[in-house]
Each structure stands twice: as C-alpha cells, then as structure tokens.
Amino acid sequence: MAVVQAANPIDPKADTHPAPDADFRPPRTWLMMGHKAGDNNQILALAEALGWPFEIKRLVYRRTELLTNLLAGPSLRGLVRQRSSPLTPPWPELVITAGRRNEPLVRWIQQQVGDRGRIKIVHVGRPWARHECFDLIITTPQYRLPHKPWILHNELPLHRVRPERLEAAAAALRPRLEAQGLRPPYVAVLMGGQAGPYNFDRENGALLGYWASRVAAELGASLLVTSSARTPAKAVDALERELTVPALVYRWRPDDPDNPYFGMLGLAASLIVTCDSMSMLAEACSTGKPVFVFDLARGRGSRRPPLPADGRIRKRSLWERLADWHPRPVIYRLGMQLGPRRLTRDVSLIHRRQVELGRAVWLGDPWPEGQTPPPPRDLERAVAAVRALFDERGRPRPPALPELVPIYPGGSLVQELRARLFQ
C-alpha cells in the first residue's frame, strides 16, 4: 500500500502544540476507510490537516459483522480479508478510524502491538465500544457523549473544504455559468435527502424551490442548485418546477469529474442547506457566508417556512403519504423517546448551536444586518488534540486512560453490553 504525503493547510499560528524538535519523526499512521463516504471524508480531513504521511487501509466487512462486533471483542472475524487491505507489520503508531464496523479491527491492531503506550487510536464520531478503548474521541453534539478528558467535543463534523480548493473550483465553474447567462450574485442550494426523521418528498422539494427563488429574487441573484446521492428525484423535479429565477440545477452523479459542488460553495454569496446533512452544513458554515437552513420536518417544533398562501404548492395527498411512508422516522422518534441515549442522535442540537453562534438562520427568517459569523475552529482543535498524544520527537506519550474493566470472567457478555449501551 502506497504511503501518501499529506499537505498541511493549517495555519501554524492556530496550532497550540509545541513545535517538534530536530529529531521529530512523524508517527506511522493508518487511515481505516469503511463504507460511509462521510466517515471517510472526516478521516481524510484530519489526516491531511496533520500533515504527516499516512497509509490508507480499505476495509470490507461481512454481513454478519454486527454479531462479531457485539460478541467477539477485538477481532478480524467480521472482515472480508480477500477484499480488504492487508494488516501486517510494521504496525502503526497512530490509527484514525470512524464507524462501528472498524472498532473490533482497530482494537485487534492494538492487541498486536501489545503495549497501549506504543499506539494511539483516534476515533471520529460516536464509538460503540467502551470509550476507554480509544486514546482520543472526536465527536459532535448530536451524539451527546459524556464529558471525559479524552473526548473532544467539536461543533461540526470535520471536512476537507479549504479556501484554495474553493477558489480553484469557482474559477473553473465561472465560465460555464457565464456561458449560460447566469450572472452573480449567486445563491447556492445544497439538497440532502432522506435521513433520520426527515422525509424529502415532493411537497418539501417544491417548498424549497419556492423559498430559494424568493431569496434569490430579493437579492437579484441566480440560483446554483445541487442534489446529492440521497436526494429523491421527485424532490428535485418539484423544486425545478417552482424556480422563478435563472438557475443551474445539477443532479448528482457518482464519480462525476464535473461535479460543481465546490465551485458553488466558492461562488455563492449565501447558501441554503437542507437540515438533514451535517456534512453539508459544516461545509457551508466553513465559508463564512450567510447560511439558511431548510427544515424538512413538520409538526411540533418544526422551523419549516410556510407554504405560499396562494395555494400554488399542492399539499401532500393521503396517497402520497402512504406511498412515501417509511419506518425510519418512526423508529427514530421511538428511539429518541424510549431508547438509551447511547443508540440515538439528535441533529437538532447542531442546528440550534449554529443559529446561536450566528453562522446560520432558518430559511424564512431574515439574515441579521451586519452579522458576521465566526469561523469554525473544529479542525484546528482536532489537530492539536491528536498532536498532543505524541511528544516532540513524534513518539506516543504514555497512556492517561483508566484501565478497561474486563468482560465478566464467567463468559457472560451481559455486563459488557450493558456498559456499552449506558456509558
């Protein structure tokens, strides 16, 4: 597996960790890539910002991996080894991972090293294993993890958006827009999809198109609209039918080299983001531009803007409600009310925090005049926390974690599983 030399876009002045001495050797670093693009992007964002060489390990798991995760502890039993990157010595000194599926594997690597003082495991997101299994956990508000010395609570997910990337993408997209007669200023619309309690149906697509056109018309702007992998086609169709201003509408395609997403972020004077995607919200807020959040939820507590009074947008029919029904929102709400906090996530905490900080408002509310949102500092904080795990020579510092309580010696996993759920 080739080793990648990462560039370091972080401003050294923002790094609070002491500069390495002349004997500094970057820790041997493995990135554990799974099946979720969002997790992988966060891992890459952190590794690139660290500026140390890294090796990418691509992992494929069996369908039964959930059982081995819960019952087997540190193990490779859930891994399809023939389709995954080899895991052989020399062992890493730093492992950056995310997602439940990777956890038995990285703990197995920890065992192969034999001494927790010679390897650091950094988990991004919400771990399912005991918190003490990791040297650093970088998490965000929706997971509601407890406050422990080795858990870093960030405001938003990590991302790979950098000013130089946006400038290059904007320069590439600008001639395409001018050729289509789309003049600045621009308002970007970032469409997510079905997730958690949210249903991106025909009515929500139409309402987003109506309000996006209204915002753009007030600014004399053109719209730059992009869907994503999770956006239902009927939602994009409904949005297009409601557009009343000049617009570019891009329908997401896998592995498309001409995807204009980053160019839209770079060119937009303001951005509209659907509430389901924390990654899109983080990337939009990182631009320092006004961000409007479109709430897909209905009912009590919803901040969705109203339907137009003239009745131009037809409300959902009973047939549409039946056709769009999915157990996911029901399971989500039941989990939030009845399940352990350990198994749920509340993304509304991120929405509220970004509104409180002045980085976003709900679509339908005015942007406060003169408001300049403070830039997120999550990536800089994460980089400093990882570097603090190593000394000035790049060697792992002695572990400062409490010892793990072993699984009940009689062989029962009840105590272990209970500890995982209620830690």
N, C-alpha and C positions, 0 to 999 in steps of 0.2 A: 504494500500500500504506500503510495507516494505521500511524502510529508509536504504540507502546504505552509509556505512562509506568509504569515498574515501581515498586512499593513496595519499601522496603528493610527487611526484617525482621531484619537482622543487628545485633547489639548493637555499637554503635560502639566500646565498650571492647575488643572482641575483635579489632578491625581494627588491625593493626600498621602500616599505611601512613599516612604523614603526611596531615593534613587538607588539602584543596585550598585555594588562596588565593582571593581575591575575584574573580580573573579566570578561575576554573575554568569550562570548558565541557565537558560530557560528550562523550566520543568518539561519533561517529556509528557505531551498532552494528547489524550484521545478524546474525540467527539463521538458520542454514541447516537447515531442517527436512526430514528424509528420511522413509523408510517404516517406521522402527522406533520404536515408542512409547517404549521405554526410553531410546534416544538422545535423542529429542526432550525427554523429561522432564528429563534431565540438563542439556541446553542451557538450558531454561527456568528450571530451578532456579538455575543460575549467573547468568543474566541478571537475574532478579528480585532475587537477593541483592546484585548490584552496585548496583542502584537507579538505573541510567541508562536513559533512553529507548531503545527498541530497535525494529527493524523486522523482521518475520517474513517469511522467504522460503521458500515451499513448493515443493519440487522433485520432479519426476517423471522417471524415467530409462528409457532404452531397455533392452530385454532384452540387448542386446549391450554394455552399459556396461562389463562386466568387461574386454573386449578393449581398449576405448579407455582404460580406467584403466591397464592394464598397458603399452600400446604408444604412446599418444598424448601422455602428459605433460599439462601444463596445457592444458585444452581444454573446450569445451562440446559435443563431439560425442556424448557419452553422454546428453545432456539432451533431454527432450521439451519444447521451448520453448513450444509452444502450450498446454501444461497446467501450466506452471511459472510462478512469479512472475517478473516482468521483472527483469533485472540490468543496470541502466543507471546512469550518473552522476546525482547526485553519489555517488562511490564511498565505501565505509565506511572508517573508521579502525580499527575492531575487527570481526572476523568470528569468531563462535563456531560451531563445527561439530563433527560426530561422524560416524563411519561411513566406510567405504571409498568409497562412491559419491560422496560430496561432495568428495573430495580433488582430482580434476582441476579441478573447478569453482572451488574457493577459490584454487587456485594460479593459475588463469586470471585471477581478480579481482586477485590480487597483481600479475600482469603488466600489467593495465590501469592500475593505479595507477602503475606504473613505477619506484617507489622503495620498497624494503622499509622505509625509515625513516619512511614515511608511513602504513603499515598494519600491524596486528598480527593474526596468525592464531592462534587458540587452538583446539586440538583436544582433545576429551574422549574418552577411551578408548584404543584402540590404533590408531595410524595405519599404513597400508600403504605410504605414500610415505616417502621418506627423512626421518628425524627433523629434519634441518636445514631442511626446508621450512616448519617451524612455529616460531613465536616462543615458544609455551608448549604443552606436552602435559600434560594432567591425566589420570593413569592410576591403575589399581588393581592389586593383587598378581597376579591370575590371568593377566595378560598378560606378566609377567616382563620388563618393559622394562629396559634398562640404566640406570644412574645417570648422568645428564648434567645440566648446570646448568639447562637449560630444561625438564626433565621433572620434574613434581611427582608424587610417589608418595603417593597417598591410601590409606586403609584400606578404604573402601567407596565404592560409586557415589554420586553426588550425587542428591538427592531434594528434593521440594517439601513434605515434611511439616514443619509448624510447629505449635507449641503452640496458637496461636489457632485454627488450622484444625481441629485435633483436638477442641478444646473445643466449637466450634460444631457439628461433626458428631456428637459424643457427645450434646449437648443435643437434637439432632433425633432421634437414634435411641432415646434412653432411653424415651420414652412408648410407642414401638412394642414394645419388649421387655416393658415392664410390662403392656401390654395382652394379651400372650401368656403372662403368668405367669412370665417369665424374670427371676429376681432376681439381684442381684450377690452375691458377686463373679463376674466373668466371665473365662473363658479363651478367647482368640481363636485360631483355627486358620486359617492362611493357606496355601492349596493352590496350588502352581505346576503344573508339567506336564512333558511330555517335553522334554528338553534335554540335549545333550552325551551323557554316558554313562548318563543316568538314564532309567529306564522306570517311569512311574507307572501300573502295571497294577492289576488287581482285587485282588491279594494285598496290594500296598502300600497301596491305599486302605483295605482292611479293617483292616490293622495300624495305620494312623494313627488310624482311628476307635476302635479298642480302647484304644490308649495315651492318646489325648486324653481319652476317658471316664475312664480310670483316674486321670489327673492331676486332672481336674475333680472327681471323686468324693472324692479325698483333701483337696481344698480346700473341699468343699461348694459348688462353683461350677457355673454354667451355661456351656455352650459357645456361642461365636459363630463359625460356620464360613463361610468364603467360598472359592469356587473362583476361577479366573482364566481368561483367554482360552485358555490352553494345557492346561487340566485336562480329561482324558478323562472322559466322562460315566460310564463304568463304574467309575472310581475314586471318584467322588462317590457313586454308588449303593452301592458296597461300604462306604464309610465310614458312610453313613447306617444301614446295617443293623447296624453294630456299636456304635452310640451307645446308652449306657445311662443318660445323664443328660439333663436338659432342654437343648434346643439349638435355635438358629436356624441353618438351613443356607441360605445364599444361593448360587444358581447364577448365575454371571456372565452378563450380557447386555450387548451393545455399546451404548454411549451411554445407559445407564440413569441417569436423574437421581436415582433412589432407591438407587443402589449404596451399601451401608452400610459399605464398606471402612474409610474414615477414622473413622467412628463406632466401629467395632470396635476400631481402634487406640487411640482415646481412652478407651474404657470398660474395656478389658481390664486385669486385674491382672497377667496374664502372657500370653505369646504362644508359639504353636507355629508354626514356619515350615518348609516343605519345603526341602531343601538346594539345589534347582536354581535358585532365583530369588535372585540377588544384590540385586535392587532391593527385593524384599520383606524380605530380611534386613536391608538398610540401614535401611529404614523402621521395622522392628520395633525394631532396636537404638537408633534415634534417640529412642524413647520413654523410655529409661532404665529400662524394666521387665524382669523376667526373661524371657529368650528361650530356647526349647528348639528345637533344630534336628533335624528328622526326616530321617535319611539314607535315601535311596531306593536306594542301591547295595547290592549283595550281594557275597559272596565276600571275598577277602583285603582287609584294611584297612577293611572296612565297619564303621560305627558304628550300623547299624540295630538297634533293640531287638528282642529275641527274640519269636517267635510264642508265643502263650499255650500253656501245657503241656497244657491240656485238649483241644486239637485243634479248638477252635471255629472257627478260621480255616483253611480248606482251602488247602493248598499249591498252587502253580501246577501244573497238569497239563501233560503234554507237548503236548497240543493247544493250550492257552493259550500256551505258549512259542512254538510255531510261528506261531500267529495274531498274537501281539504282536511277532514278530521284525521288526527294522528295521535297516538297515545303519548308522544314525547312531552307535550305541555302538561298533560295530566300527571304524568309520572314526576315531572319537575316540581309541580306545585305540591303534590303529596309528599315528596321528599323534603321540600322546604318546611312543611308543617310538622311532619311526623318522623322523618329520618334523622340520624345523627348528623351534626354539622360536618363531620368528617367526610360524608358522602355527597355533600351538596355544595353549590357555589351560587353566590348572589352577585351577579354582574351589576346590579343597580348601585352597589356601593362605589364602583368605579365611576359610573355616570355622575352620581351626586358629588363625588370628590372633584372631578374635573370642572363641574359647574361652580363649586365653591371656590376653586382656585382661579377662576376667571378664564380658563382655557376653552370653555365651551358653554353654549346655551342650548336650550331645547328649540328645535325648529318650530317656528310660530312665535317665539319670543324675540324681541329686538336685541341686537348686539349693543351693549352699553357704549355710549360715545366716549372715545378716548381710552377705552380699556385695552391694555397691552398685556397679553397673557405671559406669565413667567415660563421660561423654558423648562421642560422636564430634565431631571438630572439622574434618572434611574440607571442609565448605562455607566456613567462615571462612578456612581456609588457601588454598582456591582463589580466593576473592575477593581476598585480599591479594596473591596472585601475579599476578592479572590487573591489579589497580590499579598494581602495581609496574612494569608495562610502559609507564605513562604518567607524565608529570611532573605537578607541582602545578597546572598550568593545563589538564590533560587532553589534552596533545599527546603523540603517540607518542615514546618515548625512542629514541635511536639503537640499531639492532640490535646485539646482542652475540653473534651466531651465527657459526660458521665458514662460509666460502663453500662453496656447493654444488659438488661435483665434477661437471662437465657430462657428459652422455651421450657415449660414445665417438664421436669425430668421424667415424669411418668409417661411421657409421649403425647399427652393431650395438647392440642393446639388452642384450646378454648381461651386460655389466658393471653396468648399471643394475639389472637384475632380480636379479642376484646380491647387489648391495648392499642391495636392499630385503629380501631373504629373510634375510640373515645379519647385518644391522646390530645 
